[in-house]
């Protein structure tokens, strides 16, 4: 029975991974400003359903974040913003891709991008 539970969790993990990756891209096609509210709602729905299912079968347990975990969460978010800024400055010199990326980022960082990189992605 334990083998079945582990196999069940393994298959469920891959299924959720496929859904979490494909559904947001299907909604916004890589542009985080397109259908932003729908993307956030669907991502919240998929994430909450998968967490509820995982808690039902005791695959995960939750508690309060420690100070170290909270700082790690903030650091990952800041590193993702820093990576975007570094990408703009280095690749704008060597290719036209950086210029296009700069034009996109100059519109601002969308809420759905922030949530995808810091909450829904991990």
N, C-alpha and C positions, 0 to 999 in steps of 0.2 A: 504493500500500500504506500510506503514512503517513496518508492521509486515512481509510482504514478503521480504522487503529489509534486515531486521534483520535476518530472517531465511536464506535467500540467503547468507549473509555474514557468518553466523554460519556454514552452510554446506560447503561453499567454504573454510573456515578456516580449517575444518577437512580434506577436500580433499587435500589441500596443505600440511598439516601436514603429512598425509600418504605418499604423494609423496616425500616430503623432507626427511623423515626417511628411506623409502625403497629403493629409487633410489641409494643413495651413498653406502649403504650396498651391494646392488646387484652388483655394479661396483667393489668395492674393497674387499668385504667379510671380513671386519674388519681390514684388513692390509692396513694402510694408504700409504704405499710405493708402493702397487700394483696399477697400472693404475692411478697414481697420477694426471697426466695432464687431463685425461678423466674425473676424478672425479671433478676437479676444473671447467672444462668447463661445464659439465652437471649441477653442483650445481649453477653456475652463471646463466645459461640459465633458470633453474627452478625458481630461486629467482627473476630474472629480469622479467620473465613473470608474476609471481604472484604479484609483486609490480606494474607492469603496469596495470594489471587487477584491482587491488585494487584502484589504483589512478583513473582509468576510472570511477568506480562506487562511487568515493569519500568516500572510506572506510578509507583511510589514507591521511595524509598530511605531507609534509616534510619541514624541515628547517635546518639551520645550528645547529650543536651540540653546546651546551653550554660547558663551561669549566668543570662544574660538570659532565655532561654526558660523556665527553671525558675521564676524570679521572676515571670514573666508568668503562668505556670500557677497559681501560688499566689495572685497578685493577682486573677485572674479568679474563683477559688473564693471568696476573701474578699469580693469585690464582690457575688457572688450571695447570700451570707449577709447582707451589709449591706443589699442591696435588699429582702430579706425583712423585716428588722427595720424599715426605713424605711416599707415598705408597711403594716405592722401599725400603726405609730404615727400615720401621717397619715390613713389611710383608716378607722381605727376611729372617728374623730371625725365624719366626714361620711357614713358609711354603715354598714349592718350587715354588709357583706361583710368588713370588717376584723376584726370580732368573730369571725366564723366562721373566718377565716384564722388568727387568734390561737389559737383553740381547737385547730385542727389542728397548728399549730407548737408549742403547749405540750406536745403529746405527744412532741416531740423531732424532730430531723431524721433521717430514715431514711438508712441506708447506700445504698440504691438511689437516693435523690434526690441524694446527694453524688456517686455514680459517674455518674449520668446527666448532671448539670450540668457535671462537671469532666473526665470521661473519655470517655463514650460520645457525648455531645452534639457536642463539637468534632470 
